[in-house]
């Protein structure tokens, strides 16, 4: 009975644990330069990689009220609310203060250059315009993965120095994989910020451009995976390779 009760408590914990959003860039207010997402109250995920929601998960069409200036070669910091974490069913680990200490999610970031004649506020991000600028990778031990984004409340990325100056959309994506052993089980937490990149050299054009939807298939190895027993295999992220200058 004790074993059954313990399992039940773990299962309830997995179901009741809060999800999260990315409502703002550090130093800005919530949903000022980040487009308000459909989950701004529920914190729920996107699960259909073929839906338009996989792009920016917007609550409504249109842009955010503001555009934040960032420096090419500098940092951009996203705020998570609450801290990034996700449960792993029976593999839930709790510290003495009751907080989750495991992570089963992978983090990536994309940018899209706003076409000439448009601004970040009115560009919808459609078409093959997105290039990946960051992908975290887990460590593997005992057939299980651990990701570096676990427990973070802010996440820093570097804006490539070689980008041309101008308006961009910056898309953060965190994918929870605790239920991803079947197609459609991956849970996406997404936000898009409107930014203006200043000081870019324009020395290199981004490559491996993708669209959302279109970049992923539900059966991609990085999205349909048993993270609890992976046989020690290296994790294979979904989407294109990271663009570097």
N, C-alpha and C positions, 0 to 999 in steps of 0.2 A: 504493500500500500504506500509506503514512504517513497519508493522509487516512482510509482505511478503519480503520486502527488507532486514530486519534484519535476517530473516531465511536464505535468499540466501547468505548473507555475512558469516553466520556461516557455511553453507554447503561448500562454497568455501574455507574457512579457514581449514575445516577438510580435504579437498582433497589436498590442497596445502602444508599443514604442512609437514616439512621434517621428514624422518625416521632417523635411526641411525645405526652405526656399533660399534663393540668393537675391535679396531685395535691393541691394545697393553696393556701390563701390565705396571703399573706405574714404571718409571725408565728405560724403554726400548723404542726403536723406533718402529714406526708403522710397523706391519707385520714382525718383526724380530723373535720373538719366538711364535707369533700368526700366524696360517695358514691363508693366505689371502683368504677372503671370496668372493663368487661370486657377492656379492652386494657392493664391495669395492668402486664402483663409483656411483651406483644407490641408495644405502641404502635400497633397497627393501627387503621384507620379504620372508621367506619360508611359504607356506600355506598347503602343502601336507605332512601329518605326516607319510605317507608310502614311501616317497622318500628317497634316500640316502642323499639328501641335509639336512635332519633333523638331521644328525649326527654332522657335523662340517661346513656345508654350504660352502665347499671349492670351490675355483675357479678352481683348477686343482688338480690332484692326487699328492701325495708326501707331504713331511714335510716342515716346516719352516726352515730358515737358522740356527736358534739358539735354544738352550734349556735354560730356566732360572731356576736357583737354588732357591728353597724356603725352609723354615725351618718348619719342623713338629711342630705344635702348634703355629706357627706364622701366620702372615697375608699375603694374596695375594690380590693385588689391581688391578682391571680392570679399564681401561679408556674408557668412552663412547664418541662417536663423532657423532653428537653433544650431548648435555645433554639428558638423558632419559626423554622422555615424549611421550604421544600419545593423539590425539584428541578424543572427545567423541560426535561427531555429534552436536545435539542441546544443549548438556550439556557442550560445550566449555566455559571455564571461562578465562578471560583475566585480567591481572593486568594493572595498569595504563601505564606501559612501553610497553604494547602490547605482553608480554610473556604469554604462556599458563601456567595455574596454576592447571590444573587437570591431573590426571593420571588414565589410565584404563588398566594397564599392570601388570603382575605378574612375579617375578624374581626367578630363581632357578639356581643351579650350580651342576655339576656332575664331577666326576673324574673316570679315568680308568687306572688301573695298566698295564704297558707295559709288555707283556709276556717275559719270559726269552729268551735270545738270540736275542732280538730286542732292538731298541732304540726308544725314543720318536719321533725321526725324521722319522723313517720308519714304525711305527705302524699306521695302518689305523683306529683303533678304532672299528672294526667290532666284532660282537658276543656279548654275554651277559657278558659284562665286566664293565659296567657303574654303579656307585652307587651315590646316591644323597647326597651332603654334605651341601646343604642350600636350604631353601624354605622360601620366605617371605610370610606374611599373611596380608590381608587387614583388616582395620576396617570397620564396616558397620554402616551406619546411614541413616535413611530415605529411606531404600530400596536400597541404593547405596554403592559401595565400594570405599575406598581410600587406595592406596598402598604406603608403605614407601619408595619405590625407586624413587618416583616422583621427577624430577628436578635434580637428581644427575649426576655429571660429572665423579665421580669415585665411585667404589663399592668395599667394603672390604669383604673378606671372610677369615675364619680361616681354615688352613690345619689341619685335625685331627692328634693329637699327636700320636695316636696308630698305624698309618699306617707304613708299612714296608718302609725302604729306597728304593729309586730307581726312575726310570723314570715313569712319568704319563702323561696322557692328562687331561687337566682341561677345562671343557666345561661350558661356561656361556650361559644362555638362558633367554631371555626376551620375554614374549608373550603378544601382544596387543590384547585386548578383546573387543574393541569398535564395532566390526562387527561380533561378535561370537555368535549371536543368532541362526545361522544356522550352520550345520556341514561344516567345511572347512573355516569358517570365521576367525578363530584365526590366528594371524600373528606372526611368530617366527623370532626373531633376535638372531643369534647364532654366537659364535666364539669358537675355540679350541686353547688353548695354550699348548706348550710343556714345561713341568717342570720336574726338578729333585728334589725329596723330600729328604732332608738331616735331620738326627737326629731323625728319626722315631723309635719308640720302637718296632713296629711289634707285639704288644701285642694282637691285634684283627684283624680279617679278615673281610673286608666289606661284608655286607649281602644285600639281595634284589637286586641282580644284574640284569640289564636290557640291552637290545640292542636298538640301533637306526639305522634304524627304528625298531619298535616292542614295544617300551615302551608305546606308546600312541595310542588311537583311536580318530578319529575326533569327536566322540560323547561322549567322556569322559566329566563328569559334569564340570570339570575345564576348558574345551576347547570349549564346546558348552553351552553358558550361556548368559542370558540377564542381563548384569551388571547394567542396569539402573532401573530395577524393580525386585529385587531378593527376595522380600518378607521377608527380614531380615535374610535369611538363611546364615549360615556360609559357607565361600568359601571352596570348596573341590579341592585341587590341583591335577593335573594329575601326573601320575608316582608313583614311590615307596615312602616309608617313608624316612626321612633323617637318614643317618647312623651316629651313635654316638659311641664314644669309651666306 
